[in-house]
């Protein structure tokens, strides 16, 4: 009996040792799982230190100014994305830098996108920033008071871009043909000085340059209020960035819409913030003449349609124009040029 009791005692001790060892392993496993979850949670809301900043170029246009607010108010950091805004007063410089691969994204008008798509096919628009609703203008010398006065005149516009389409659409609406006037290729920034020198009698530009022209003696004959939806602007990224950094792009856009909302609800504070950051006069910073494209407006615009309310329709309008005028040799696939999935995802997250 004594030997059987001893054997039973040994078996019990061994079983308890196995159980204790198992519980120790189980505890270590659960602890490691909790640490993994904690690490994952912390990296999902803060910028990844080993990831380079998302470099996005922008220029002097009110629709692009939420970039400033998002950076200065810390909205990018709040959404967990490291952004390096690259500002230039000149409209074409950010586009050139983007085309050369120096930035990940850029703000530009749809016409400008069509202007570079031939040399940069792997780029896509992910959202709209705004639509011109009066800020783009045809400014003219004082003696010109109607469209018929433009017959035989020289009109400045950026050829092969949205400026040319804007002028042609206006002239066609007022029964003028391309034989009735001469288009002169120039940047919108140059129009005030060229008007004052008499080199041109009319020209397409936008604020703040349109206001400069008026202050120098010109006046506004037509604005983009007459061409609703014709001049949309948005943010374009290289396709590789869209593919490889989707969470950062989503966070970038979330912060952008947050900045838009801030500016719309705090117009004076927003204008002061932008003016200080870009060394502008606060009085020259305004959303007047520009329709900021909020998230709900983006969702509507990034839906196929048959009017300029749909970006797909407007993009096709530009594509046809560029093919007709020789700016493109091959028509782009509009469906592939626009990526609505980010806007759709953010809309679904709205309460």
C-alpha positions as CSV (number, residue, x, y, z in Angstrom):
1,X,0.0,0.0,0.0
2,X,2.8,2.4,0.9
3,X,4.3,2.1,-2.7
4,X,0.9,2.7,-4.4
5,X,0.3,5.9,-2.3
6,X,3.8,7.1,-3.1
7,X,3.1,6.5,-6.8
8,X,-0.2,8.3,-6.6
9,X,1.5,11.3,-4.9
10,X,4.1,11.5,-7.6
11,X,1.4,11.5,-10.3
12,X,-0.6,14.3,-8.6
13,X,2.6,16.5,-8.2
14,X,3.5,16.0,-11.9
15,X,0.0,16.9,-13.0
16,X,0.1,20.1,-11.0
17,X,3.5,21.0,-12.5
18,X,2.1,20.5,-16.0
19,X,-0.9,22.7,-15.2
20,X,1.2,25.4,-13.7
21,X,3.5,25.4,-16.7
22,X,0.5,25.6,-19.1
23,X,-1.0,28.5,-17.2
24,X,2.4,30.3,-17.4
25,X,2.6,29.8,-21.1
26,X,-1.0,30.9,-21.6
27,X,-0.4,34.1,-19.6
28,X,2.6,35.0,-21.7
29,X,0.7,34.4,-24.9
30,X,-2.2,36.6,-23.7
31,X,0.2,39.3,-22.6
32,X,2.0,39.3,-26.0
33,X,-1.4,39.6,-27.8
34,X,-2.3,42.6,-25.7
35,X,1.0,44.3,-26.5
36,X,0.5,43.7,-30.2
37,X,-3.0,45.2,-30.1
38,X,-1.7,48.2,-28.2
39,X,1.2,48.7,-30.7
40,X,-1.2,48.5,-33.6
41,X,-3.6,51.0,-32.1
42,X,-0.9,53.6,-31.4
43,X,0.5,53.5,-35.0
44,X,-2.9,53.8,-36.6
45,X,-3.5,57.3,-35.2
46,X,0.0,58.8,-35.4
47,X,2.2,59.4,-38.4
48,X,4.6,56.5,-39.1
49,X,8.1,57.8,-38.3
50,X,9.7,55.7,-41.1
51,X,7.4,57.0,-43.8
52,X,8.4,60.2,-45.7
53,X,5.9,63.1,-45.6
54,X,3.2,63.3,-48.2
55,X,4.4,66.2,-50.4
56,X,1.6,68.1,-52.1
57,X,2.0,71.2,-54.2
58,X,-0.5,74.1,-54.3
59,X,-0.7,77.6,-55.6
60,X,-2.4,81.0,-55.1
61,X,-6.0,80.1,-55.5
62,X,-8.7,80.3,-52.7
63,X,-9.9,76.8,-53.3
64,X,-6.5,75.4,-52.3
65,X,-6.2,77.4,-49.1
66,X,-7.7,74.7,-46.8
67,X,-4.2,73.2,-47.2
68,X,-2.9,76.1,-45.0
69,X,-5.6,75.7,-42.4
70,X,-5.1,72.0,-42.1
71,X,-1.4,72.4,-41.6
72,X,-1.6,75.5,-39.2
73,X,-4.5,74.1,-37.1
74,X,-2.8,70.7,-36.8
75,X,-5.6,68.8,-38.6
76,X,-3.2,66.7,-40.6
77,X,-1.4,65.6,-37.5
78,X,-4.7,65.0,-35.7
79,X,-5.7,62.6,-38.5
80,X,-2.4,60.8,-38.3
81,X,-0.7,61.9,-41.6
82,X,2.6,63.7,-42.1
83,X,2.1,66.3,-44.9
84,X,4.6,68.6,-46.4
85,X,2.7,71.4,-48.3
86,X,4.8,72.9,-51.1
87,X,3.5,76.4,-51.9
88,X,4.2,78.6,-55.0
89,X,2.5,81.8,-56.0
90,X,2.9,80.8,-59.6
91,X,0.2,78.4,-60.8
92,X,2.4,76.3,-63.2
93,X,5.3,75.7,-60.9
94,X,3.6,73.1,-58.6
95,X,2.3,71.3,-61.7
96,X,5.8,71.2,-63.2
97,X,7.2,69.9,-60.0
98,X,4.5,67.2,-59.8
99,X,5.1,66.2,-63.4
100,X,8.8,65.8,-62.7
101,X,8.0,63.5,-59.8
102,X,9.2,66.0,-57.1
103,X,5.9,65.8,-55.2
104,X,3.3,63.1,-54.5
105,X,0.3,65.2,-55.4
106,X,-0.8,68.6,-56.6
107,X,-3.9,70.9,-56.7
108,X,-4.9,71.9,-60.2
109,X,-7.8,72.6,-62.5
110,X,-9.3,69.9,-64.7
111,X,-8.0,71.6,-67.8
112,X,-4.5,71.5,-66.4
113,X,-4.9,67.8,-65.6
114,X,-5.8,67.2,-69.3
115,X,-2.8,69.3,-70.3
116,X,-0.3,67.0,-68.5
117,X,-2.0,63.6,-68.8
118,X,-0.3,62.9,-72.1
119,X,3.1,63.0,-70.6
120,X,2.0,61.7,-67.2
121,X,-0.6,58.9,-67.8
122,X,-0.3,57.3,-64.3
123,X,-2.0,60.1,-62.4
124,X,-5.5,60.3,-61.0
125,X,-7.8,62.8,-59.3
126,X,-9.2,61.7,-55.9
127,X,-11.3,64.7,-54.9
128,X,-12.5,68.1,-55.9
129,X,-11.3,71.2,-54.0
130,X,-13.7,73.7,-55.5
131,X,-15.5,75.1,-58.5
132,X,-15.0,78.6,-59.8
133,X,-18.2,80.5,-59.4
134,X,-17.2,84.0,-60.3
135,X,-13.5,84.2,-59.4
136,X,-12.4,83.4,-63.0
137,X,-13.1,86.5,-65.2
138,X,-12.7,88.0,-68.6
139,X,-11.3,91.4,-67.8
140,X,-11.3,94.1,-70.5
141,X,-10.2,97.6,-71.3
142,X,-12.6,100.4,-70.4
143,X,-14.0,101.0,-73.9
144,X,-15.2,97.4,-74.2
145,X,-18.7,97.1,-72.9
146,X,-20.2,94.0,-74.6
147,X,-19.2,90.8,-76.4
148,X,-19.6,92.4,-79.8
149,X,-16.9,94.9,-78.9
150,X,-14.5,92.0,-78.8
151,X,-14.6,91.6,-82.6
152,X,-11.2,92.0,-84.0
153,X,-9.6,92.2,-80.6
154,X,-6.7,90.3,-78.9
155,X,-7.8,88.2,-76.0
156,X,-5.2,86.7,-73.6
157,X,-5.6,83.2,-72.3
158,X,-3.6,80.2,-71.5
159,X,-3.9,78.1,-74.7
160,X,-4.5,74.4,-74.3
161,X,-5.8,74.8,-70.8
162,X,-9.1,75.7,-69.0
163,X,-8.6,79.4,-69.8
164,X,-8.9,78.8,-73.5
165,X,-12.0,76.6,-73.1
166,X,-13.5,79.3,-70.8
167,X,-13.0,82.1,-73.3
168,X,-14.3,80.0,-76.2
169,X,-17.4,78.9,-74.3
170,X,-18.2,82.5,-73.4
171,X,-17.7,83.8,-77.0
172,X,-19.8,81.0,-78.4
173,X,-22.6,81.8,-75.9
174,X,-22.5,85.4,-77.3
175,X,-22.6,84.3,-81.0
176,X,-18.9,85.0,-81.7
177,X,-16.8,82.5,-83.6
178,X,-13.0,81.9,-83.5
179,X,-12.7,84.1,-86.6
180,X,-14.0,87.1,-84.7
181,X,-11.1,87.5,-82.3
182,X,-7.4,86.5,-81.8
183,X,-6.3,84.4,-78.8
184,X,-2.9,85.3,-77.4
185,X,-1.2,82.7,-75.3
186,X,-0.3,83.9,-71.8
187,X,-0.5,83.0,-68.1
188,X,-3.3,84.5,-66.0
189,X,-0.8,86.3,-63.8
190,X,0.4,88.3,-66.9
191,X,-3.0,89.6,-67.9
192,X,-3.2,92.8,-65.7
193,X,0.2,94.1,-67.0
194,X,-0.6,93.1,-70.7
195,X,-3.9,94.8,-70.5
196,X,-2.4,98.0,-69.1
197,X,0.3,98.0,-71.8
198,X,-2.3,97.6,-74.6
199,X,-0.8,94.4,-75.9
200,X,-4.3,92.8,-75.4
201,X,-7.7,94.3,-75.1
202,X,-9.2,91.5,-72.9
203,X,-7.9,88.5,-71.0
204,X,-8.8,85.6,-68.8
205,X,-7.5,85.6,-65.3
206,X,-8.6,85.0,-61.7
207,X,-8.4,86.5,-58.3
208,X,-6.2,88.1,-57.0
209,X,-5.1,89.1,-60.5
210,X,-8.6,90.0,-61.7
211,X,-8.9,92.5,-58.9
212,X,-5.4,93.9,-59.7
213,X,-6.5,94.5,-63.3
214,X,-9.7,96.3,-62.2
215,X,-7.7,98.5,-59.8
216,X,-5.5,99.4,-62.7
217,X,-8.4,100.6,-64.8
218,X,-9.9,97.5,-66.5
219,X,-13.3,96.1,-65.7
220,X,-14.9,92.7,-65.6
221,X,-17.1,91.8,-68.6
222,X,-17.9,88.1,-67.8
223,X,-17.2,85.7,-64.9
224,X,-17.4,82.0,-64.3
225,X,-20.9,82.5,-62.9
226,X,-22.0,82.3,-66.5
227,X,-20.3,78.9,-66.9
228,X,-21.3,76.9,-63.8
229,X,-19.3,73.7,-63.3
230,X,-17.0,74.4,-66.2
231,X,-13.9,75.1,-64.1
232,X,-13.5,72.5,-61.3
233,X,-10.3,72.0,-59.5
234,X,-9.1,69.0,-57.5
235,X,-6.2,67.1,-56.0
236,X,-4.3,64.7,-58.2
237,X,-1.8,62.0,-57.0
238,X,0.5,59.7,-58.8
239,X,-1.1,56.3,-59.2
240,X,1.7,54.6,-57.2
241,X,0.9,56.8,-54.2
242,X,-2.8,55.9,-54.4
243,X,-1.8,52.3,-54.6
244,X,0.9,52.2,-51.9
245,X,-0.4,54.9,-49.4
246,X,-4.2,54.7,-49.3
247,X,-4.5,55.2,-45.5
248,X,-2.4,58.4,-45.7
249,X,-4.5,59.7,-48.6
250,X,-7.7,59.0,-46.7
251,X,-6.3,60.8,-43.6
252,X,-5.1,63.7,-45.8
253,X,-8.6,64.1,-47.3
254,X,-10.3,63.9,-43.9
255,X,-8.1,66.7,-42.6
256,X,-8.8,68.7,-45.8
257,X,-12.6,68.5,-45.3
258,X,-12.1,69.4,-41.7
259,X,-10.2,72.5,-42.7
260,X,-12.9,73.4,-45.2
261,X,-15.5,73.2,-42.5
262,X,-13.4,75.4,-40.2
263,X,-13.0,78.1,-42.8
264,X,-16.7,78.1,-43.7
265,X,-17.8,78.3,-40.0
266,X,-14.9,80.7,-39.0
267,X,-14.4,82.9,-42.1
268,X,-12.6,85.7,-40.4
269,X,-10.3,83.5,-38.4
270,X,-9.6,81.3,-41.4
271,X,-8.8,84.3,-43.7
272,X,-6.4,85.8,-41.1
273,X,-4.6,82.4,-40.7
274,X,-4.2,82.0,-44.4
275,X,-3.1,85.6,-44.9
276,X,-0.4,85.4,-42.3
277,X,0.9,82.0,-43.6
278,X,1.1,83.2,-47.2
279,X,2.0,86.8,-46.6
280,X,-1.2,88.1,-48.1
281,X,-3.6,90.9,-47.1
282,X,-6.5,89.5,-45.1
283,X,-8.9,91.5,-47.3
284,X,-7.7,89.6,-50.4
285,X,-8.5,86.2,-48.8
286,X,-12.1,85.1,-49.4
287,X,-14.3,82.3,-50.6
288,X,-16.3,84.8,-52.6
289,X,-16.5,83.6,-56.2
290,X,-15.4,80.1,-55.2
291,X,-17.6,77.2,-54.2
292,X,-15.7,75.0,-51.9
293,X,-16.5,71.4,-52.6
294,X,-17.3,69.8,-49.2
295,X,-17.5,66.1,-48.7
296,X,-21.3,65.9,-49.6
297,X,-20.7,68.0,-52.7
298,X,-17.8,65.8,-53.7
299,X,-19.9,62.7,-53.3
300,X,-22.5,64.2,-55.7
301,X,-19.9,65.4,-58.2
302,X,-18.0,62.1,-58.3
303,X,-21.1,60.3,-59.6
304,X,-21.5,59.8,-63.3
305,X,-24.0,62.2,-64.9
306,X,-25.0,64.2,-68.0
307,X,-24.4,67.8,-66.8
308,X,-21.4,69.8,-65.4
309,X,-22.7,68.8,-62.0
310,X,-20.8,65.5,-62.6
311,X,-17.0,65.6,-62.8
312,X,-17.2,62.7,-65.2
313,X,-19.2,64.8,-67.7
314,X,-16.9,67.8,-67.3
315,X,-13.8,65.7,-67.7
316,X,-15.2,64.3,-70.9
317,X,-15.9,67.8,-72.1
318,X,-12.3,68.7,-71.5
319,X,-11.0,65.5,-73.1
320,X,-13.0,66.2,-76.2
321,X,-11.7,69.8,-76.3
322,X,-8.1,68.7,-76.0
323,X,-8.5,66.1,-78.7
324,X,-10.1,68.7,-81.0
325,X,-7.5,71.3,-80.4
326,X,-4.5,68.9,-80.6
327,X,-3.6,69.1,-76.9
328,X,-4.1,65.3,-76.7
329,X,-3.4,62.7,-79.3
330,X,-5.3,59.9,-77.5
331,X,-8.5,60.4,-75.5
332,X,-8.0,59.4,-71.8
333,X,-10.3,56.9,-70.1
334,X,-12.3,59.3,-67.9
335,X,-13.5,56.4,-65.7
336,X,-9.9,55.5,-64.8
337,X,-8.8,59.1,-64.4
338,X,-11.1,59.7,-61.5
339,X,-10.9,57.7,-58.2
340,X,-14.1,58.2,-56.2
341,X,-13.5,55.4,-53.6
342,X,-11.8,57.7,-51.0
343,X,-14.7,60.1,-51.0
344,X,-17.2,57.3,-50.9
345,X,-15.4,55.7,-47.9
346,X,-15.3,59.0,-46.0
347,X,-19.0,59.6,-46.7
348,X,-19.9,56.2,-45.2
349,X,-18.1,57.1,-42.0
350,X,-20.2,60.2,-41.5
351,X,-22.7,59.9,-38.7
